[in-house]
Amino acid sequence: MPVSGEYFAVLDPATGETFAEAPDQQNDELDSAVGRAHDAWRCWRSDPEARVTALLAAADAVEAAGVEIAPLLTREQGKPLSESYAEIARTAARLRYFAELAPGAERIVDGRPVRSEIRWRPLGPVAAIVPWNFPLQLASAKFAPALAAGNTVVVKPSPFTPLATRLLGAVIATALPEDVLTIVTGREPLGARLASHPGIRHVTFTGSIPTGRAVAEAAAGSLARVTLELGGNDAAILLDDVDVEQIADRLFWAAFRNCGQVCMAVKRVYAPAGLYSDVVEALAERAKGAVVGAGLDPGTQLGPVNNPRQLARVEHYTARALADGARVVAGGHRLDRPGYFHAPTILADVPPDSPVVTEEQFGPVLPVLPYRSLDEAVESANDTGFGLGGSVWGTDLDQAEAVADRLECGTAWINHHAELSLAQPFAGIKESGVGFAGGPWGLYGNLRPFVVHRPEEA
Ligand code: NAD
């Protein structure tokens, strides 16, 4: 979309320096984007077959542009290049998955002599507000189902990661009618304005719990539908029969992938007291061996933290844990180099009420806690306002599944964590979310039922 006026700086987290600028769009440009999304909706909603063709073409275009988008994403986000390519692959896969997931008409059968039919209808312009940890993957989790359902979409990325999303939007725009998908970038209050915009019929937001609350309040003015995917504090419970060496790599990366900046990362590990020191050692060994560096450097496994605010948060939680009596077994400090690098950190002997355990640190720090009984472990895992995911690790899969079944969260894994299928519902409970994304549930989250009753033919 055309841009007038101001720009804001975009930092490279691997250097801490500005490397580019993005448009700081204002209310008039936002109003224009929403107005044009509304106009474009009339045509987009009316031709489901054309939508399928366009979305499949968009998926091809995204893949073809991966080589341009991926380095830009790594530059502004910090993640290793291979992970940027993974975001692009996931975006294309999502466009294809939802393109082919058309809702059908459904008959209501209740014994009355009436032929009742549900015809699913789109809602109108959808606002998608996205954080900085998976800019493309999370944007596509919103726009792919919304577009497939026949809505138009205005996406607002985080001001920390606006550029790859802008480029993605330009690439997808080559395959879609004009104004069906628009990217707006800018600093606050742009997101607040979008969430409260009277022309928006569904606000789908991913981010922190406090901002999620503000978004829900903002959307209440227009009574738009609200979907919130919020923070997590996922626990991993290791069972007595776990093979520590066999699972240690997977468990470590479930906590540290994307530098721990994953809503569904393992953020607390509960290990049986008898295995505690083995688990701590195995994780510390991986933390010490992980290759930390700029995302564009080949061989990097762990990039920088995305931004200075987030780095300060990680340092704060670590310092507080040490003051509370925790012991650093690996890392424990930021790296002495430019940029926002923090050593992957394993904390042992952490008091269970230290904020690094009870809150979401969202960075490369992992507390490991011992437990004496399984009931105690399950209670500790569930004793939180968060409810995104959880996992259980052990050799006896039936026992592990029985424990997983007791976790209070949206998704539980056995011997894995945060592996999500495009076809599954994704829904945090408690303060981790409102509404559903993923699979057919994600599609219907962008549709409304319209029911037609007619008498049966005589
Ligand atoms: P954030 O809440 O600060 O920002 C998220 C988005 O909201 C950004 O685009 C931001 O610019 C925008 N925003 C800020 N203030 C706003 C307002 N008043 N109204 C509307 N929009 C506003 O979150 P963040 O720091 O970018 O991301 C980290 C958080 O996101 C973590 O808590 C993490 O757990 C969560 N997250 C959740 C999921 C999930 O699926 N549940 C996935 C990824 C990240």
Boltz pocket constraint, residues with backbone or C-beta under 6 A from the ligand:
constraints:
  - pocket:
      binder: B
      contacts: [[A, 129], [A, 130], [A, 131], [A, 132], [A, 133], [A, 134], [A, 138], [A, 156], [A, 157], [A, 158], [A, 159], [A, 186], [A, 188], [A, 190], [A, 191], [A, 192], [A, 193], [A, 195], [A, 206], [A, 207], [A, 208], [A, 209], [A, 211], [A, 212], [A, 214], [A, 215], [A, 218], [A, 229], [A, 230], [A, 231], [A, 232], [A, 262], [A, 263], [A, 264], [A, 360], [A, 362], [A, 388], [A, 428], [A, 432], [A, 433]]
      max_distance: 6.0
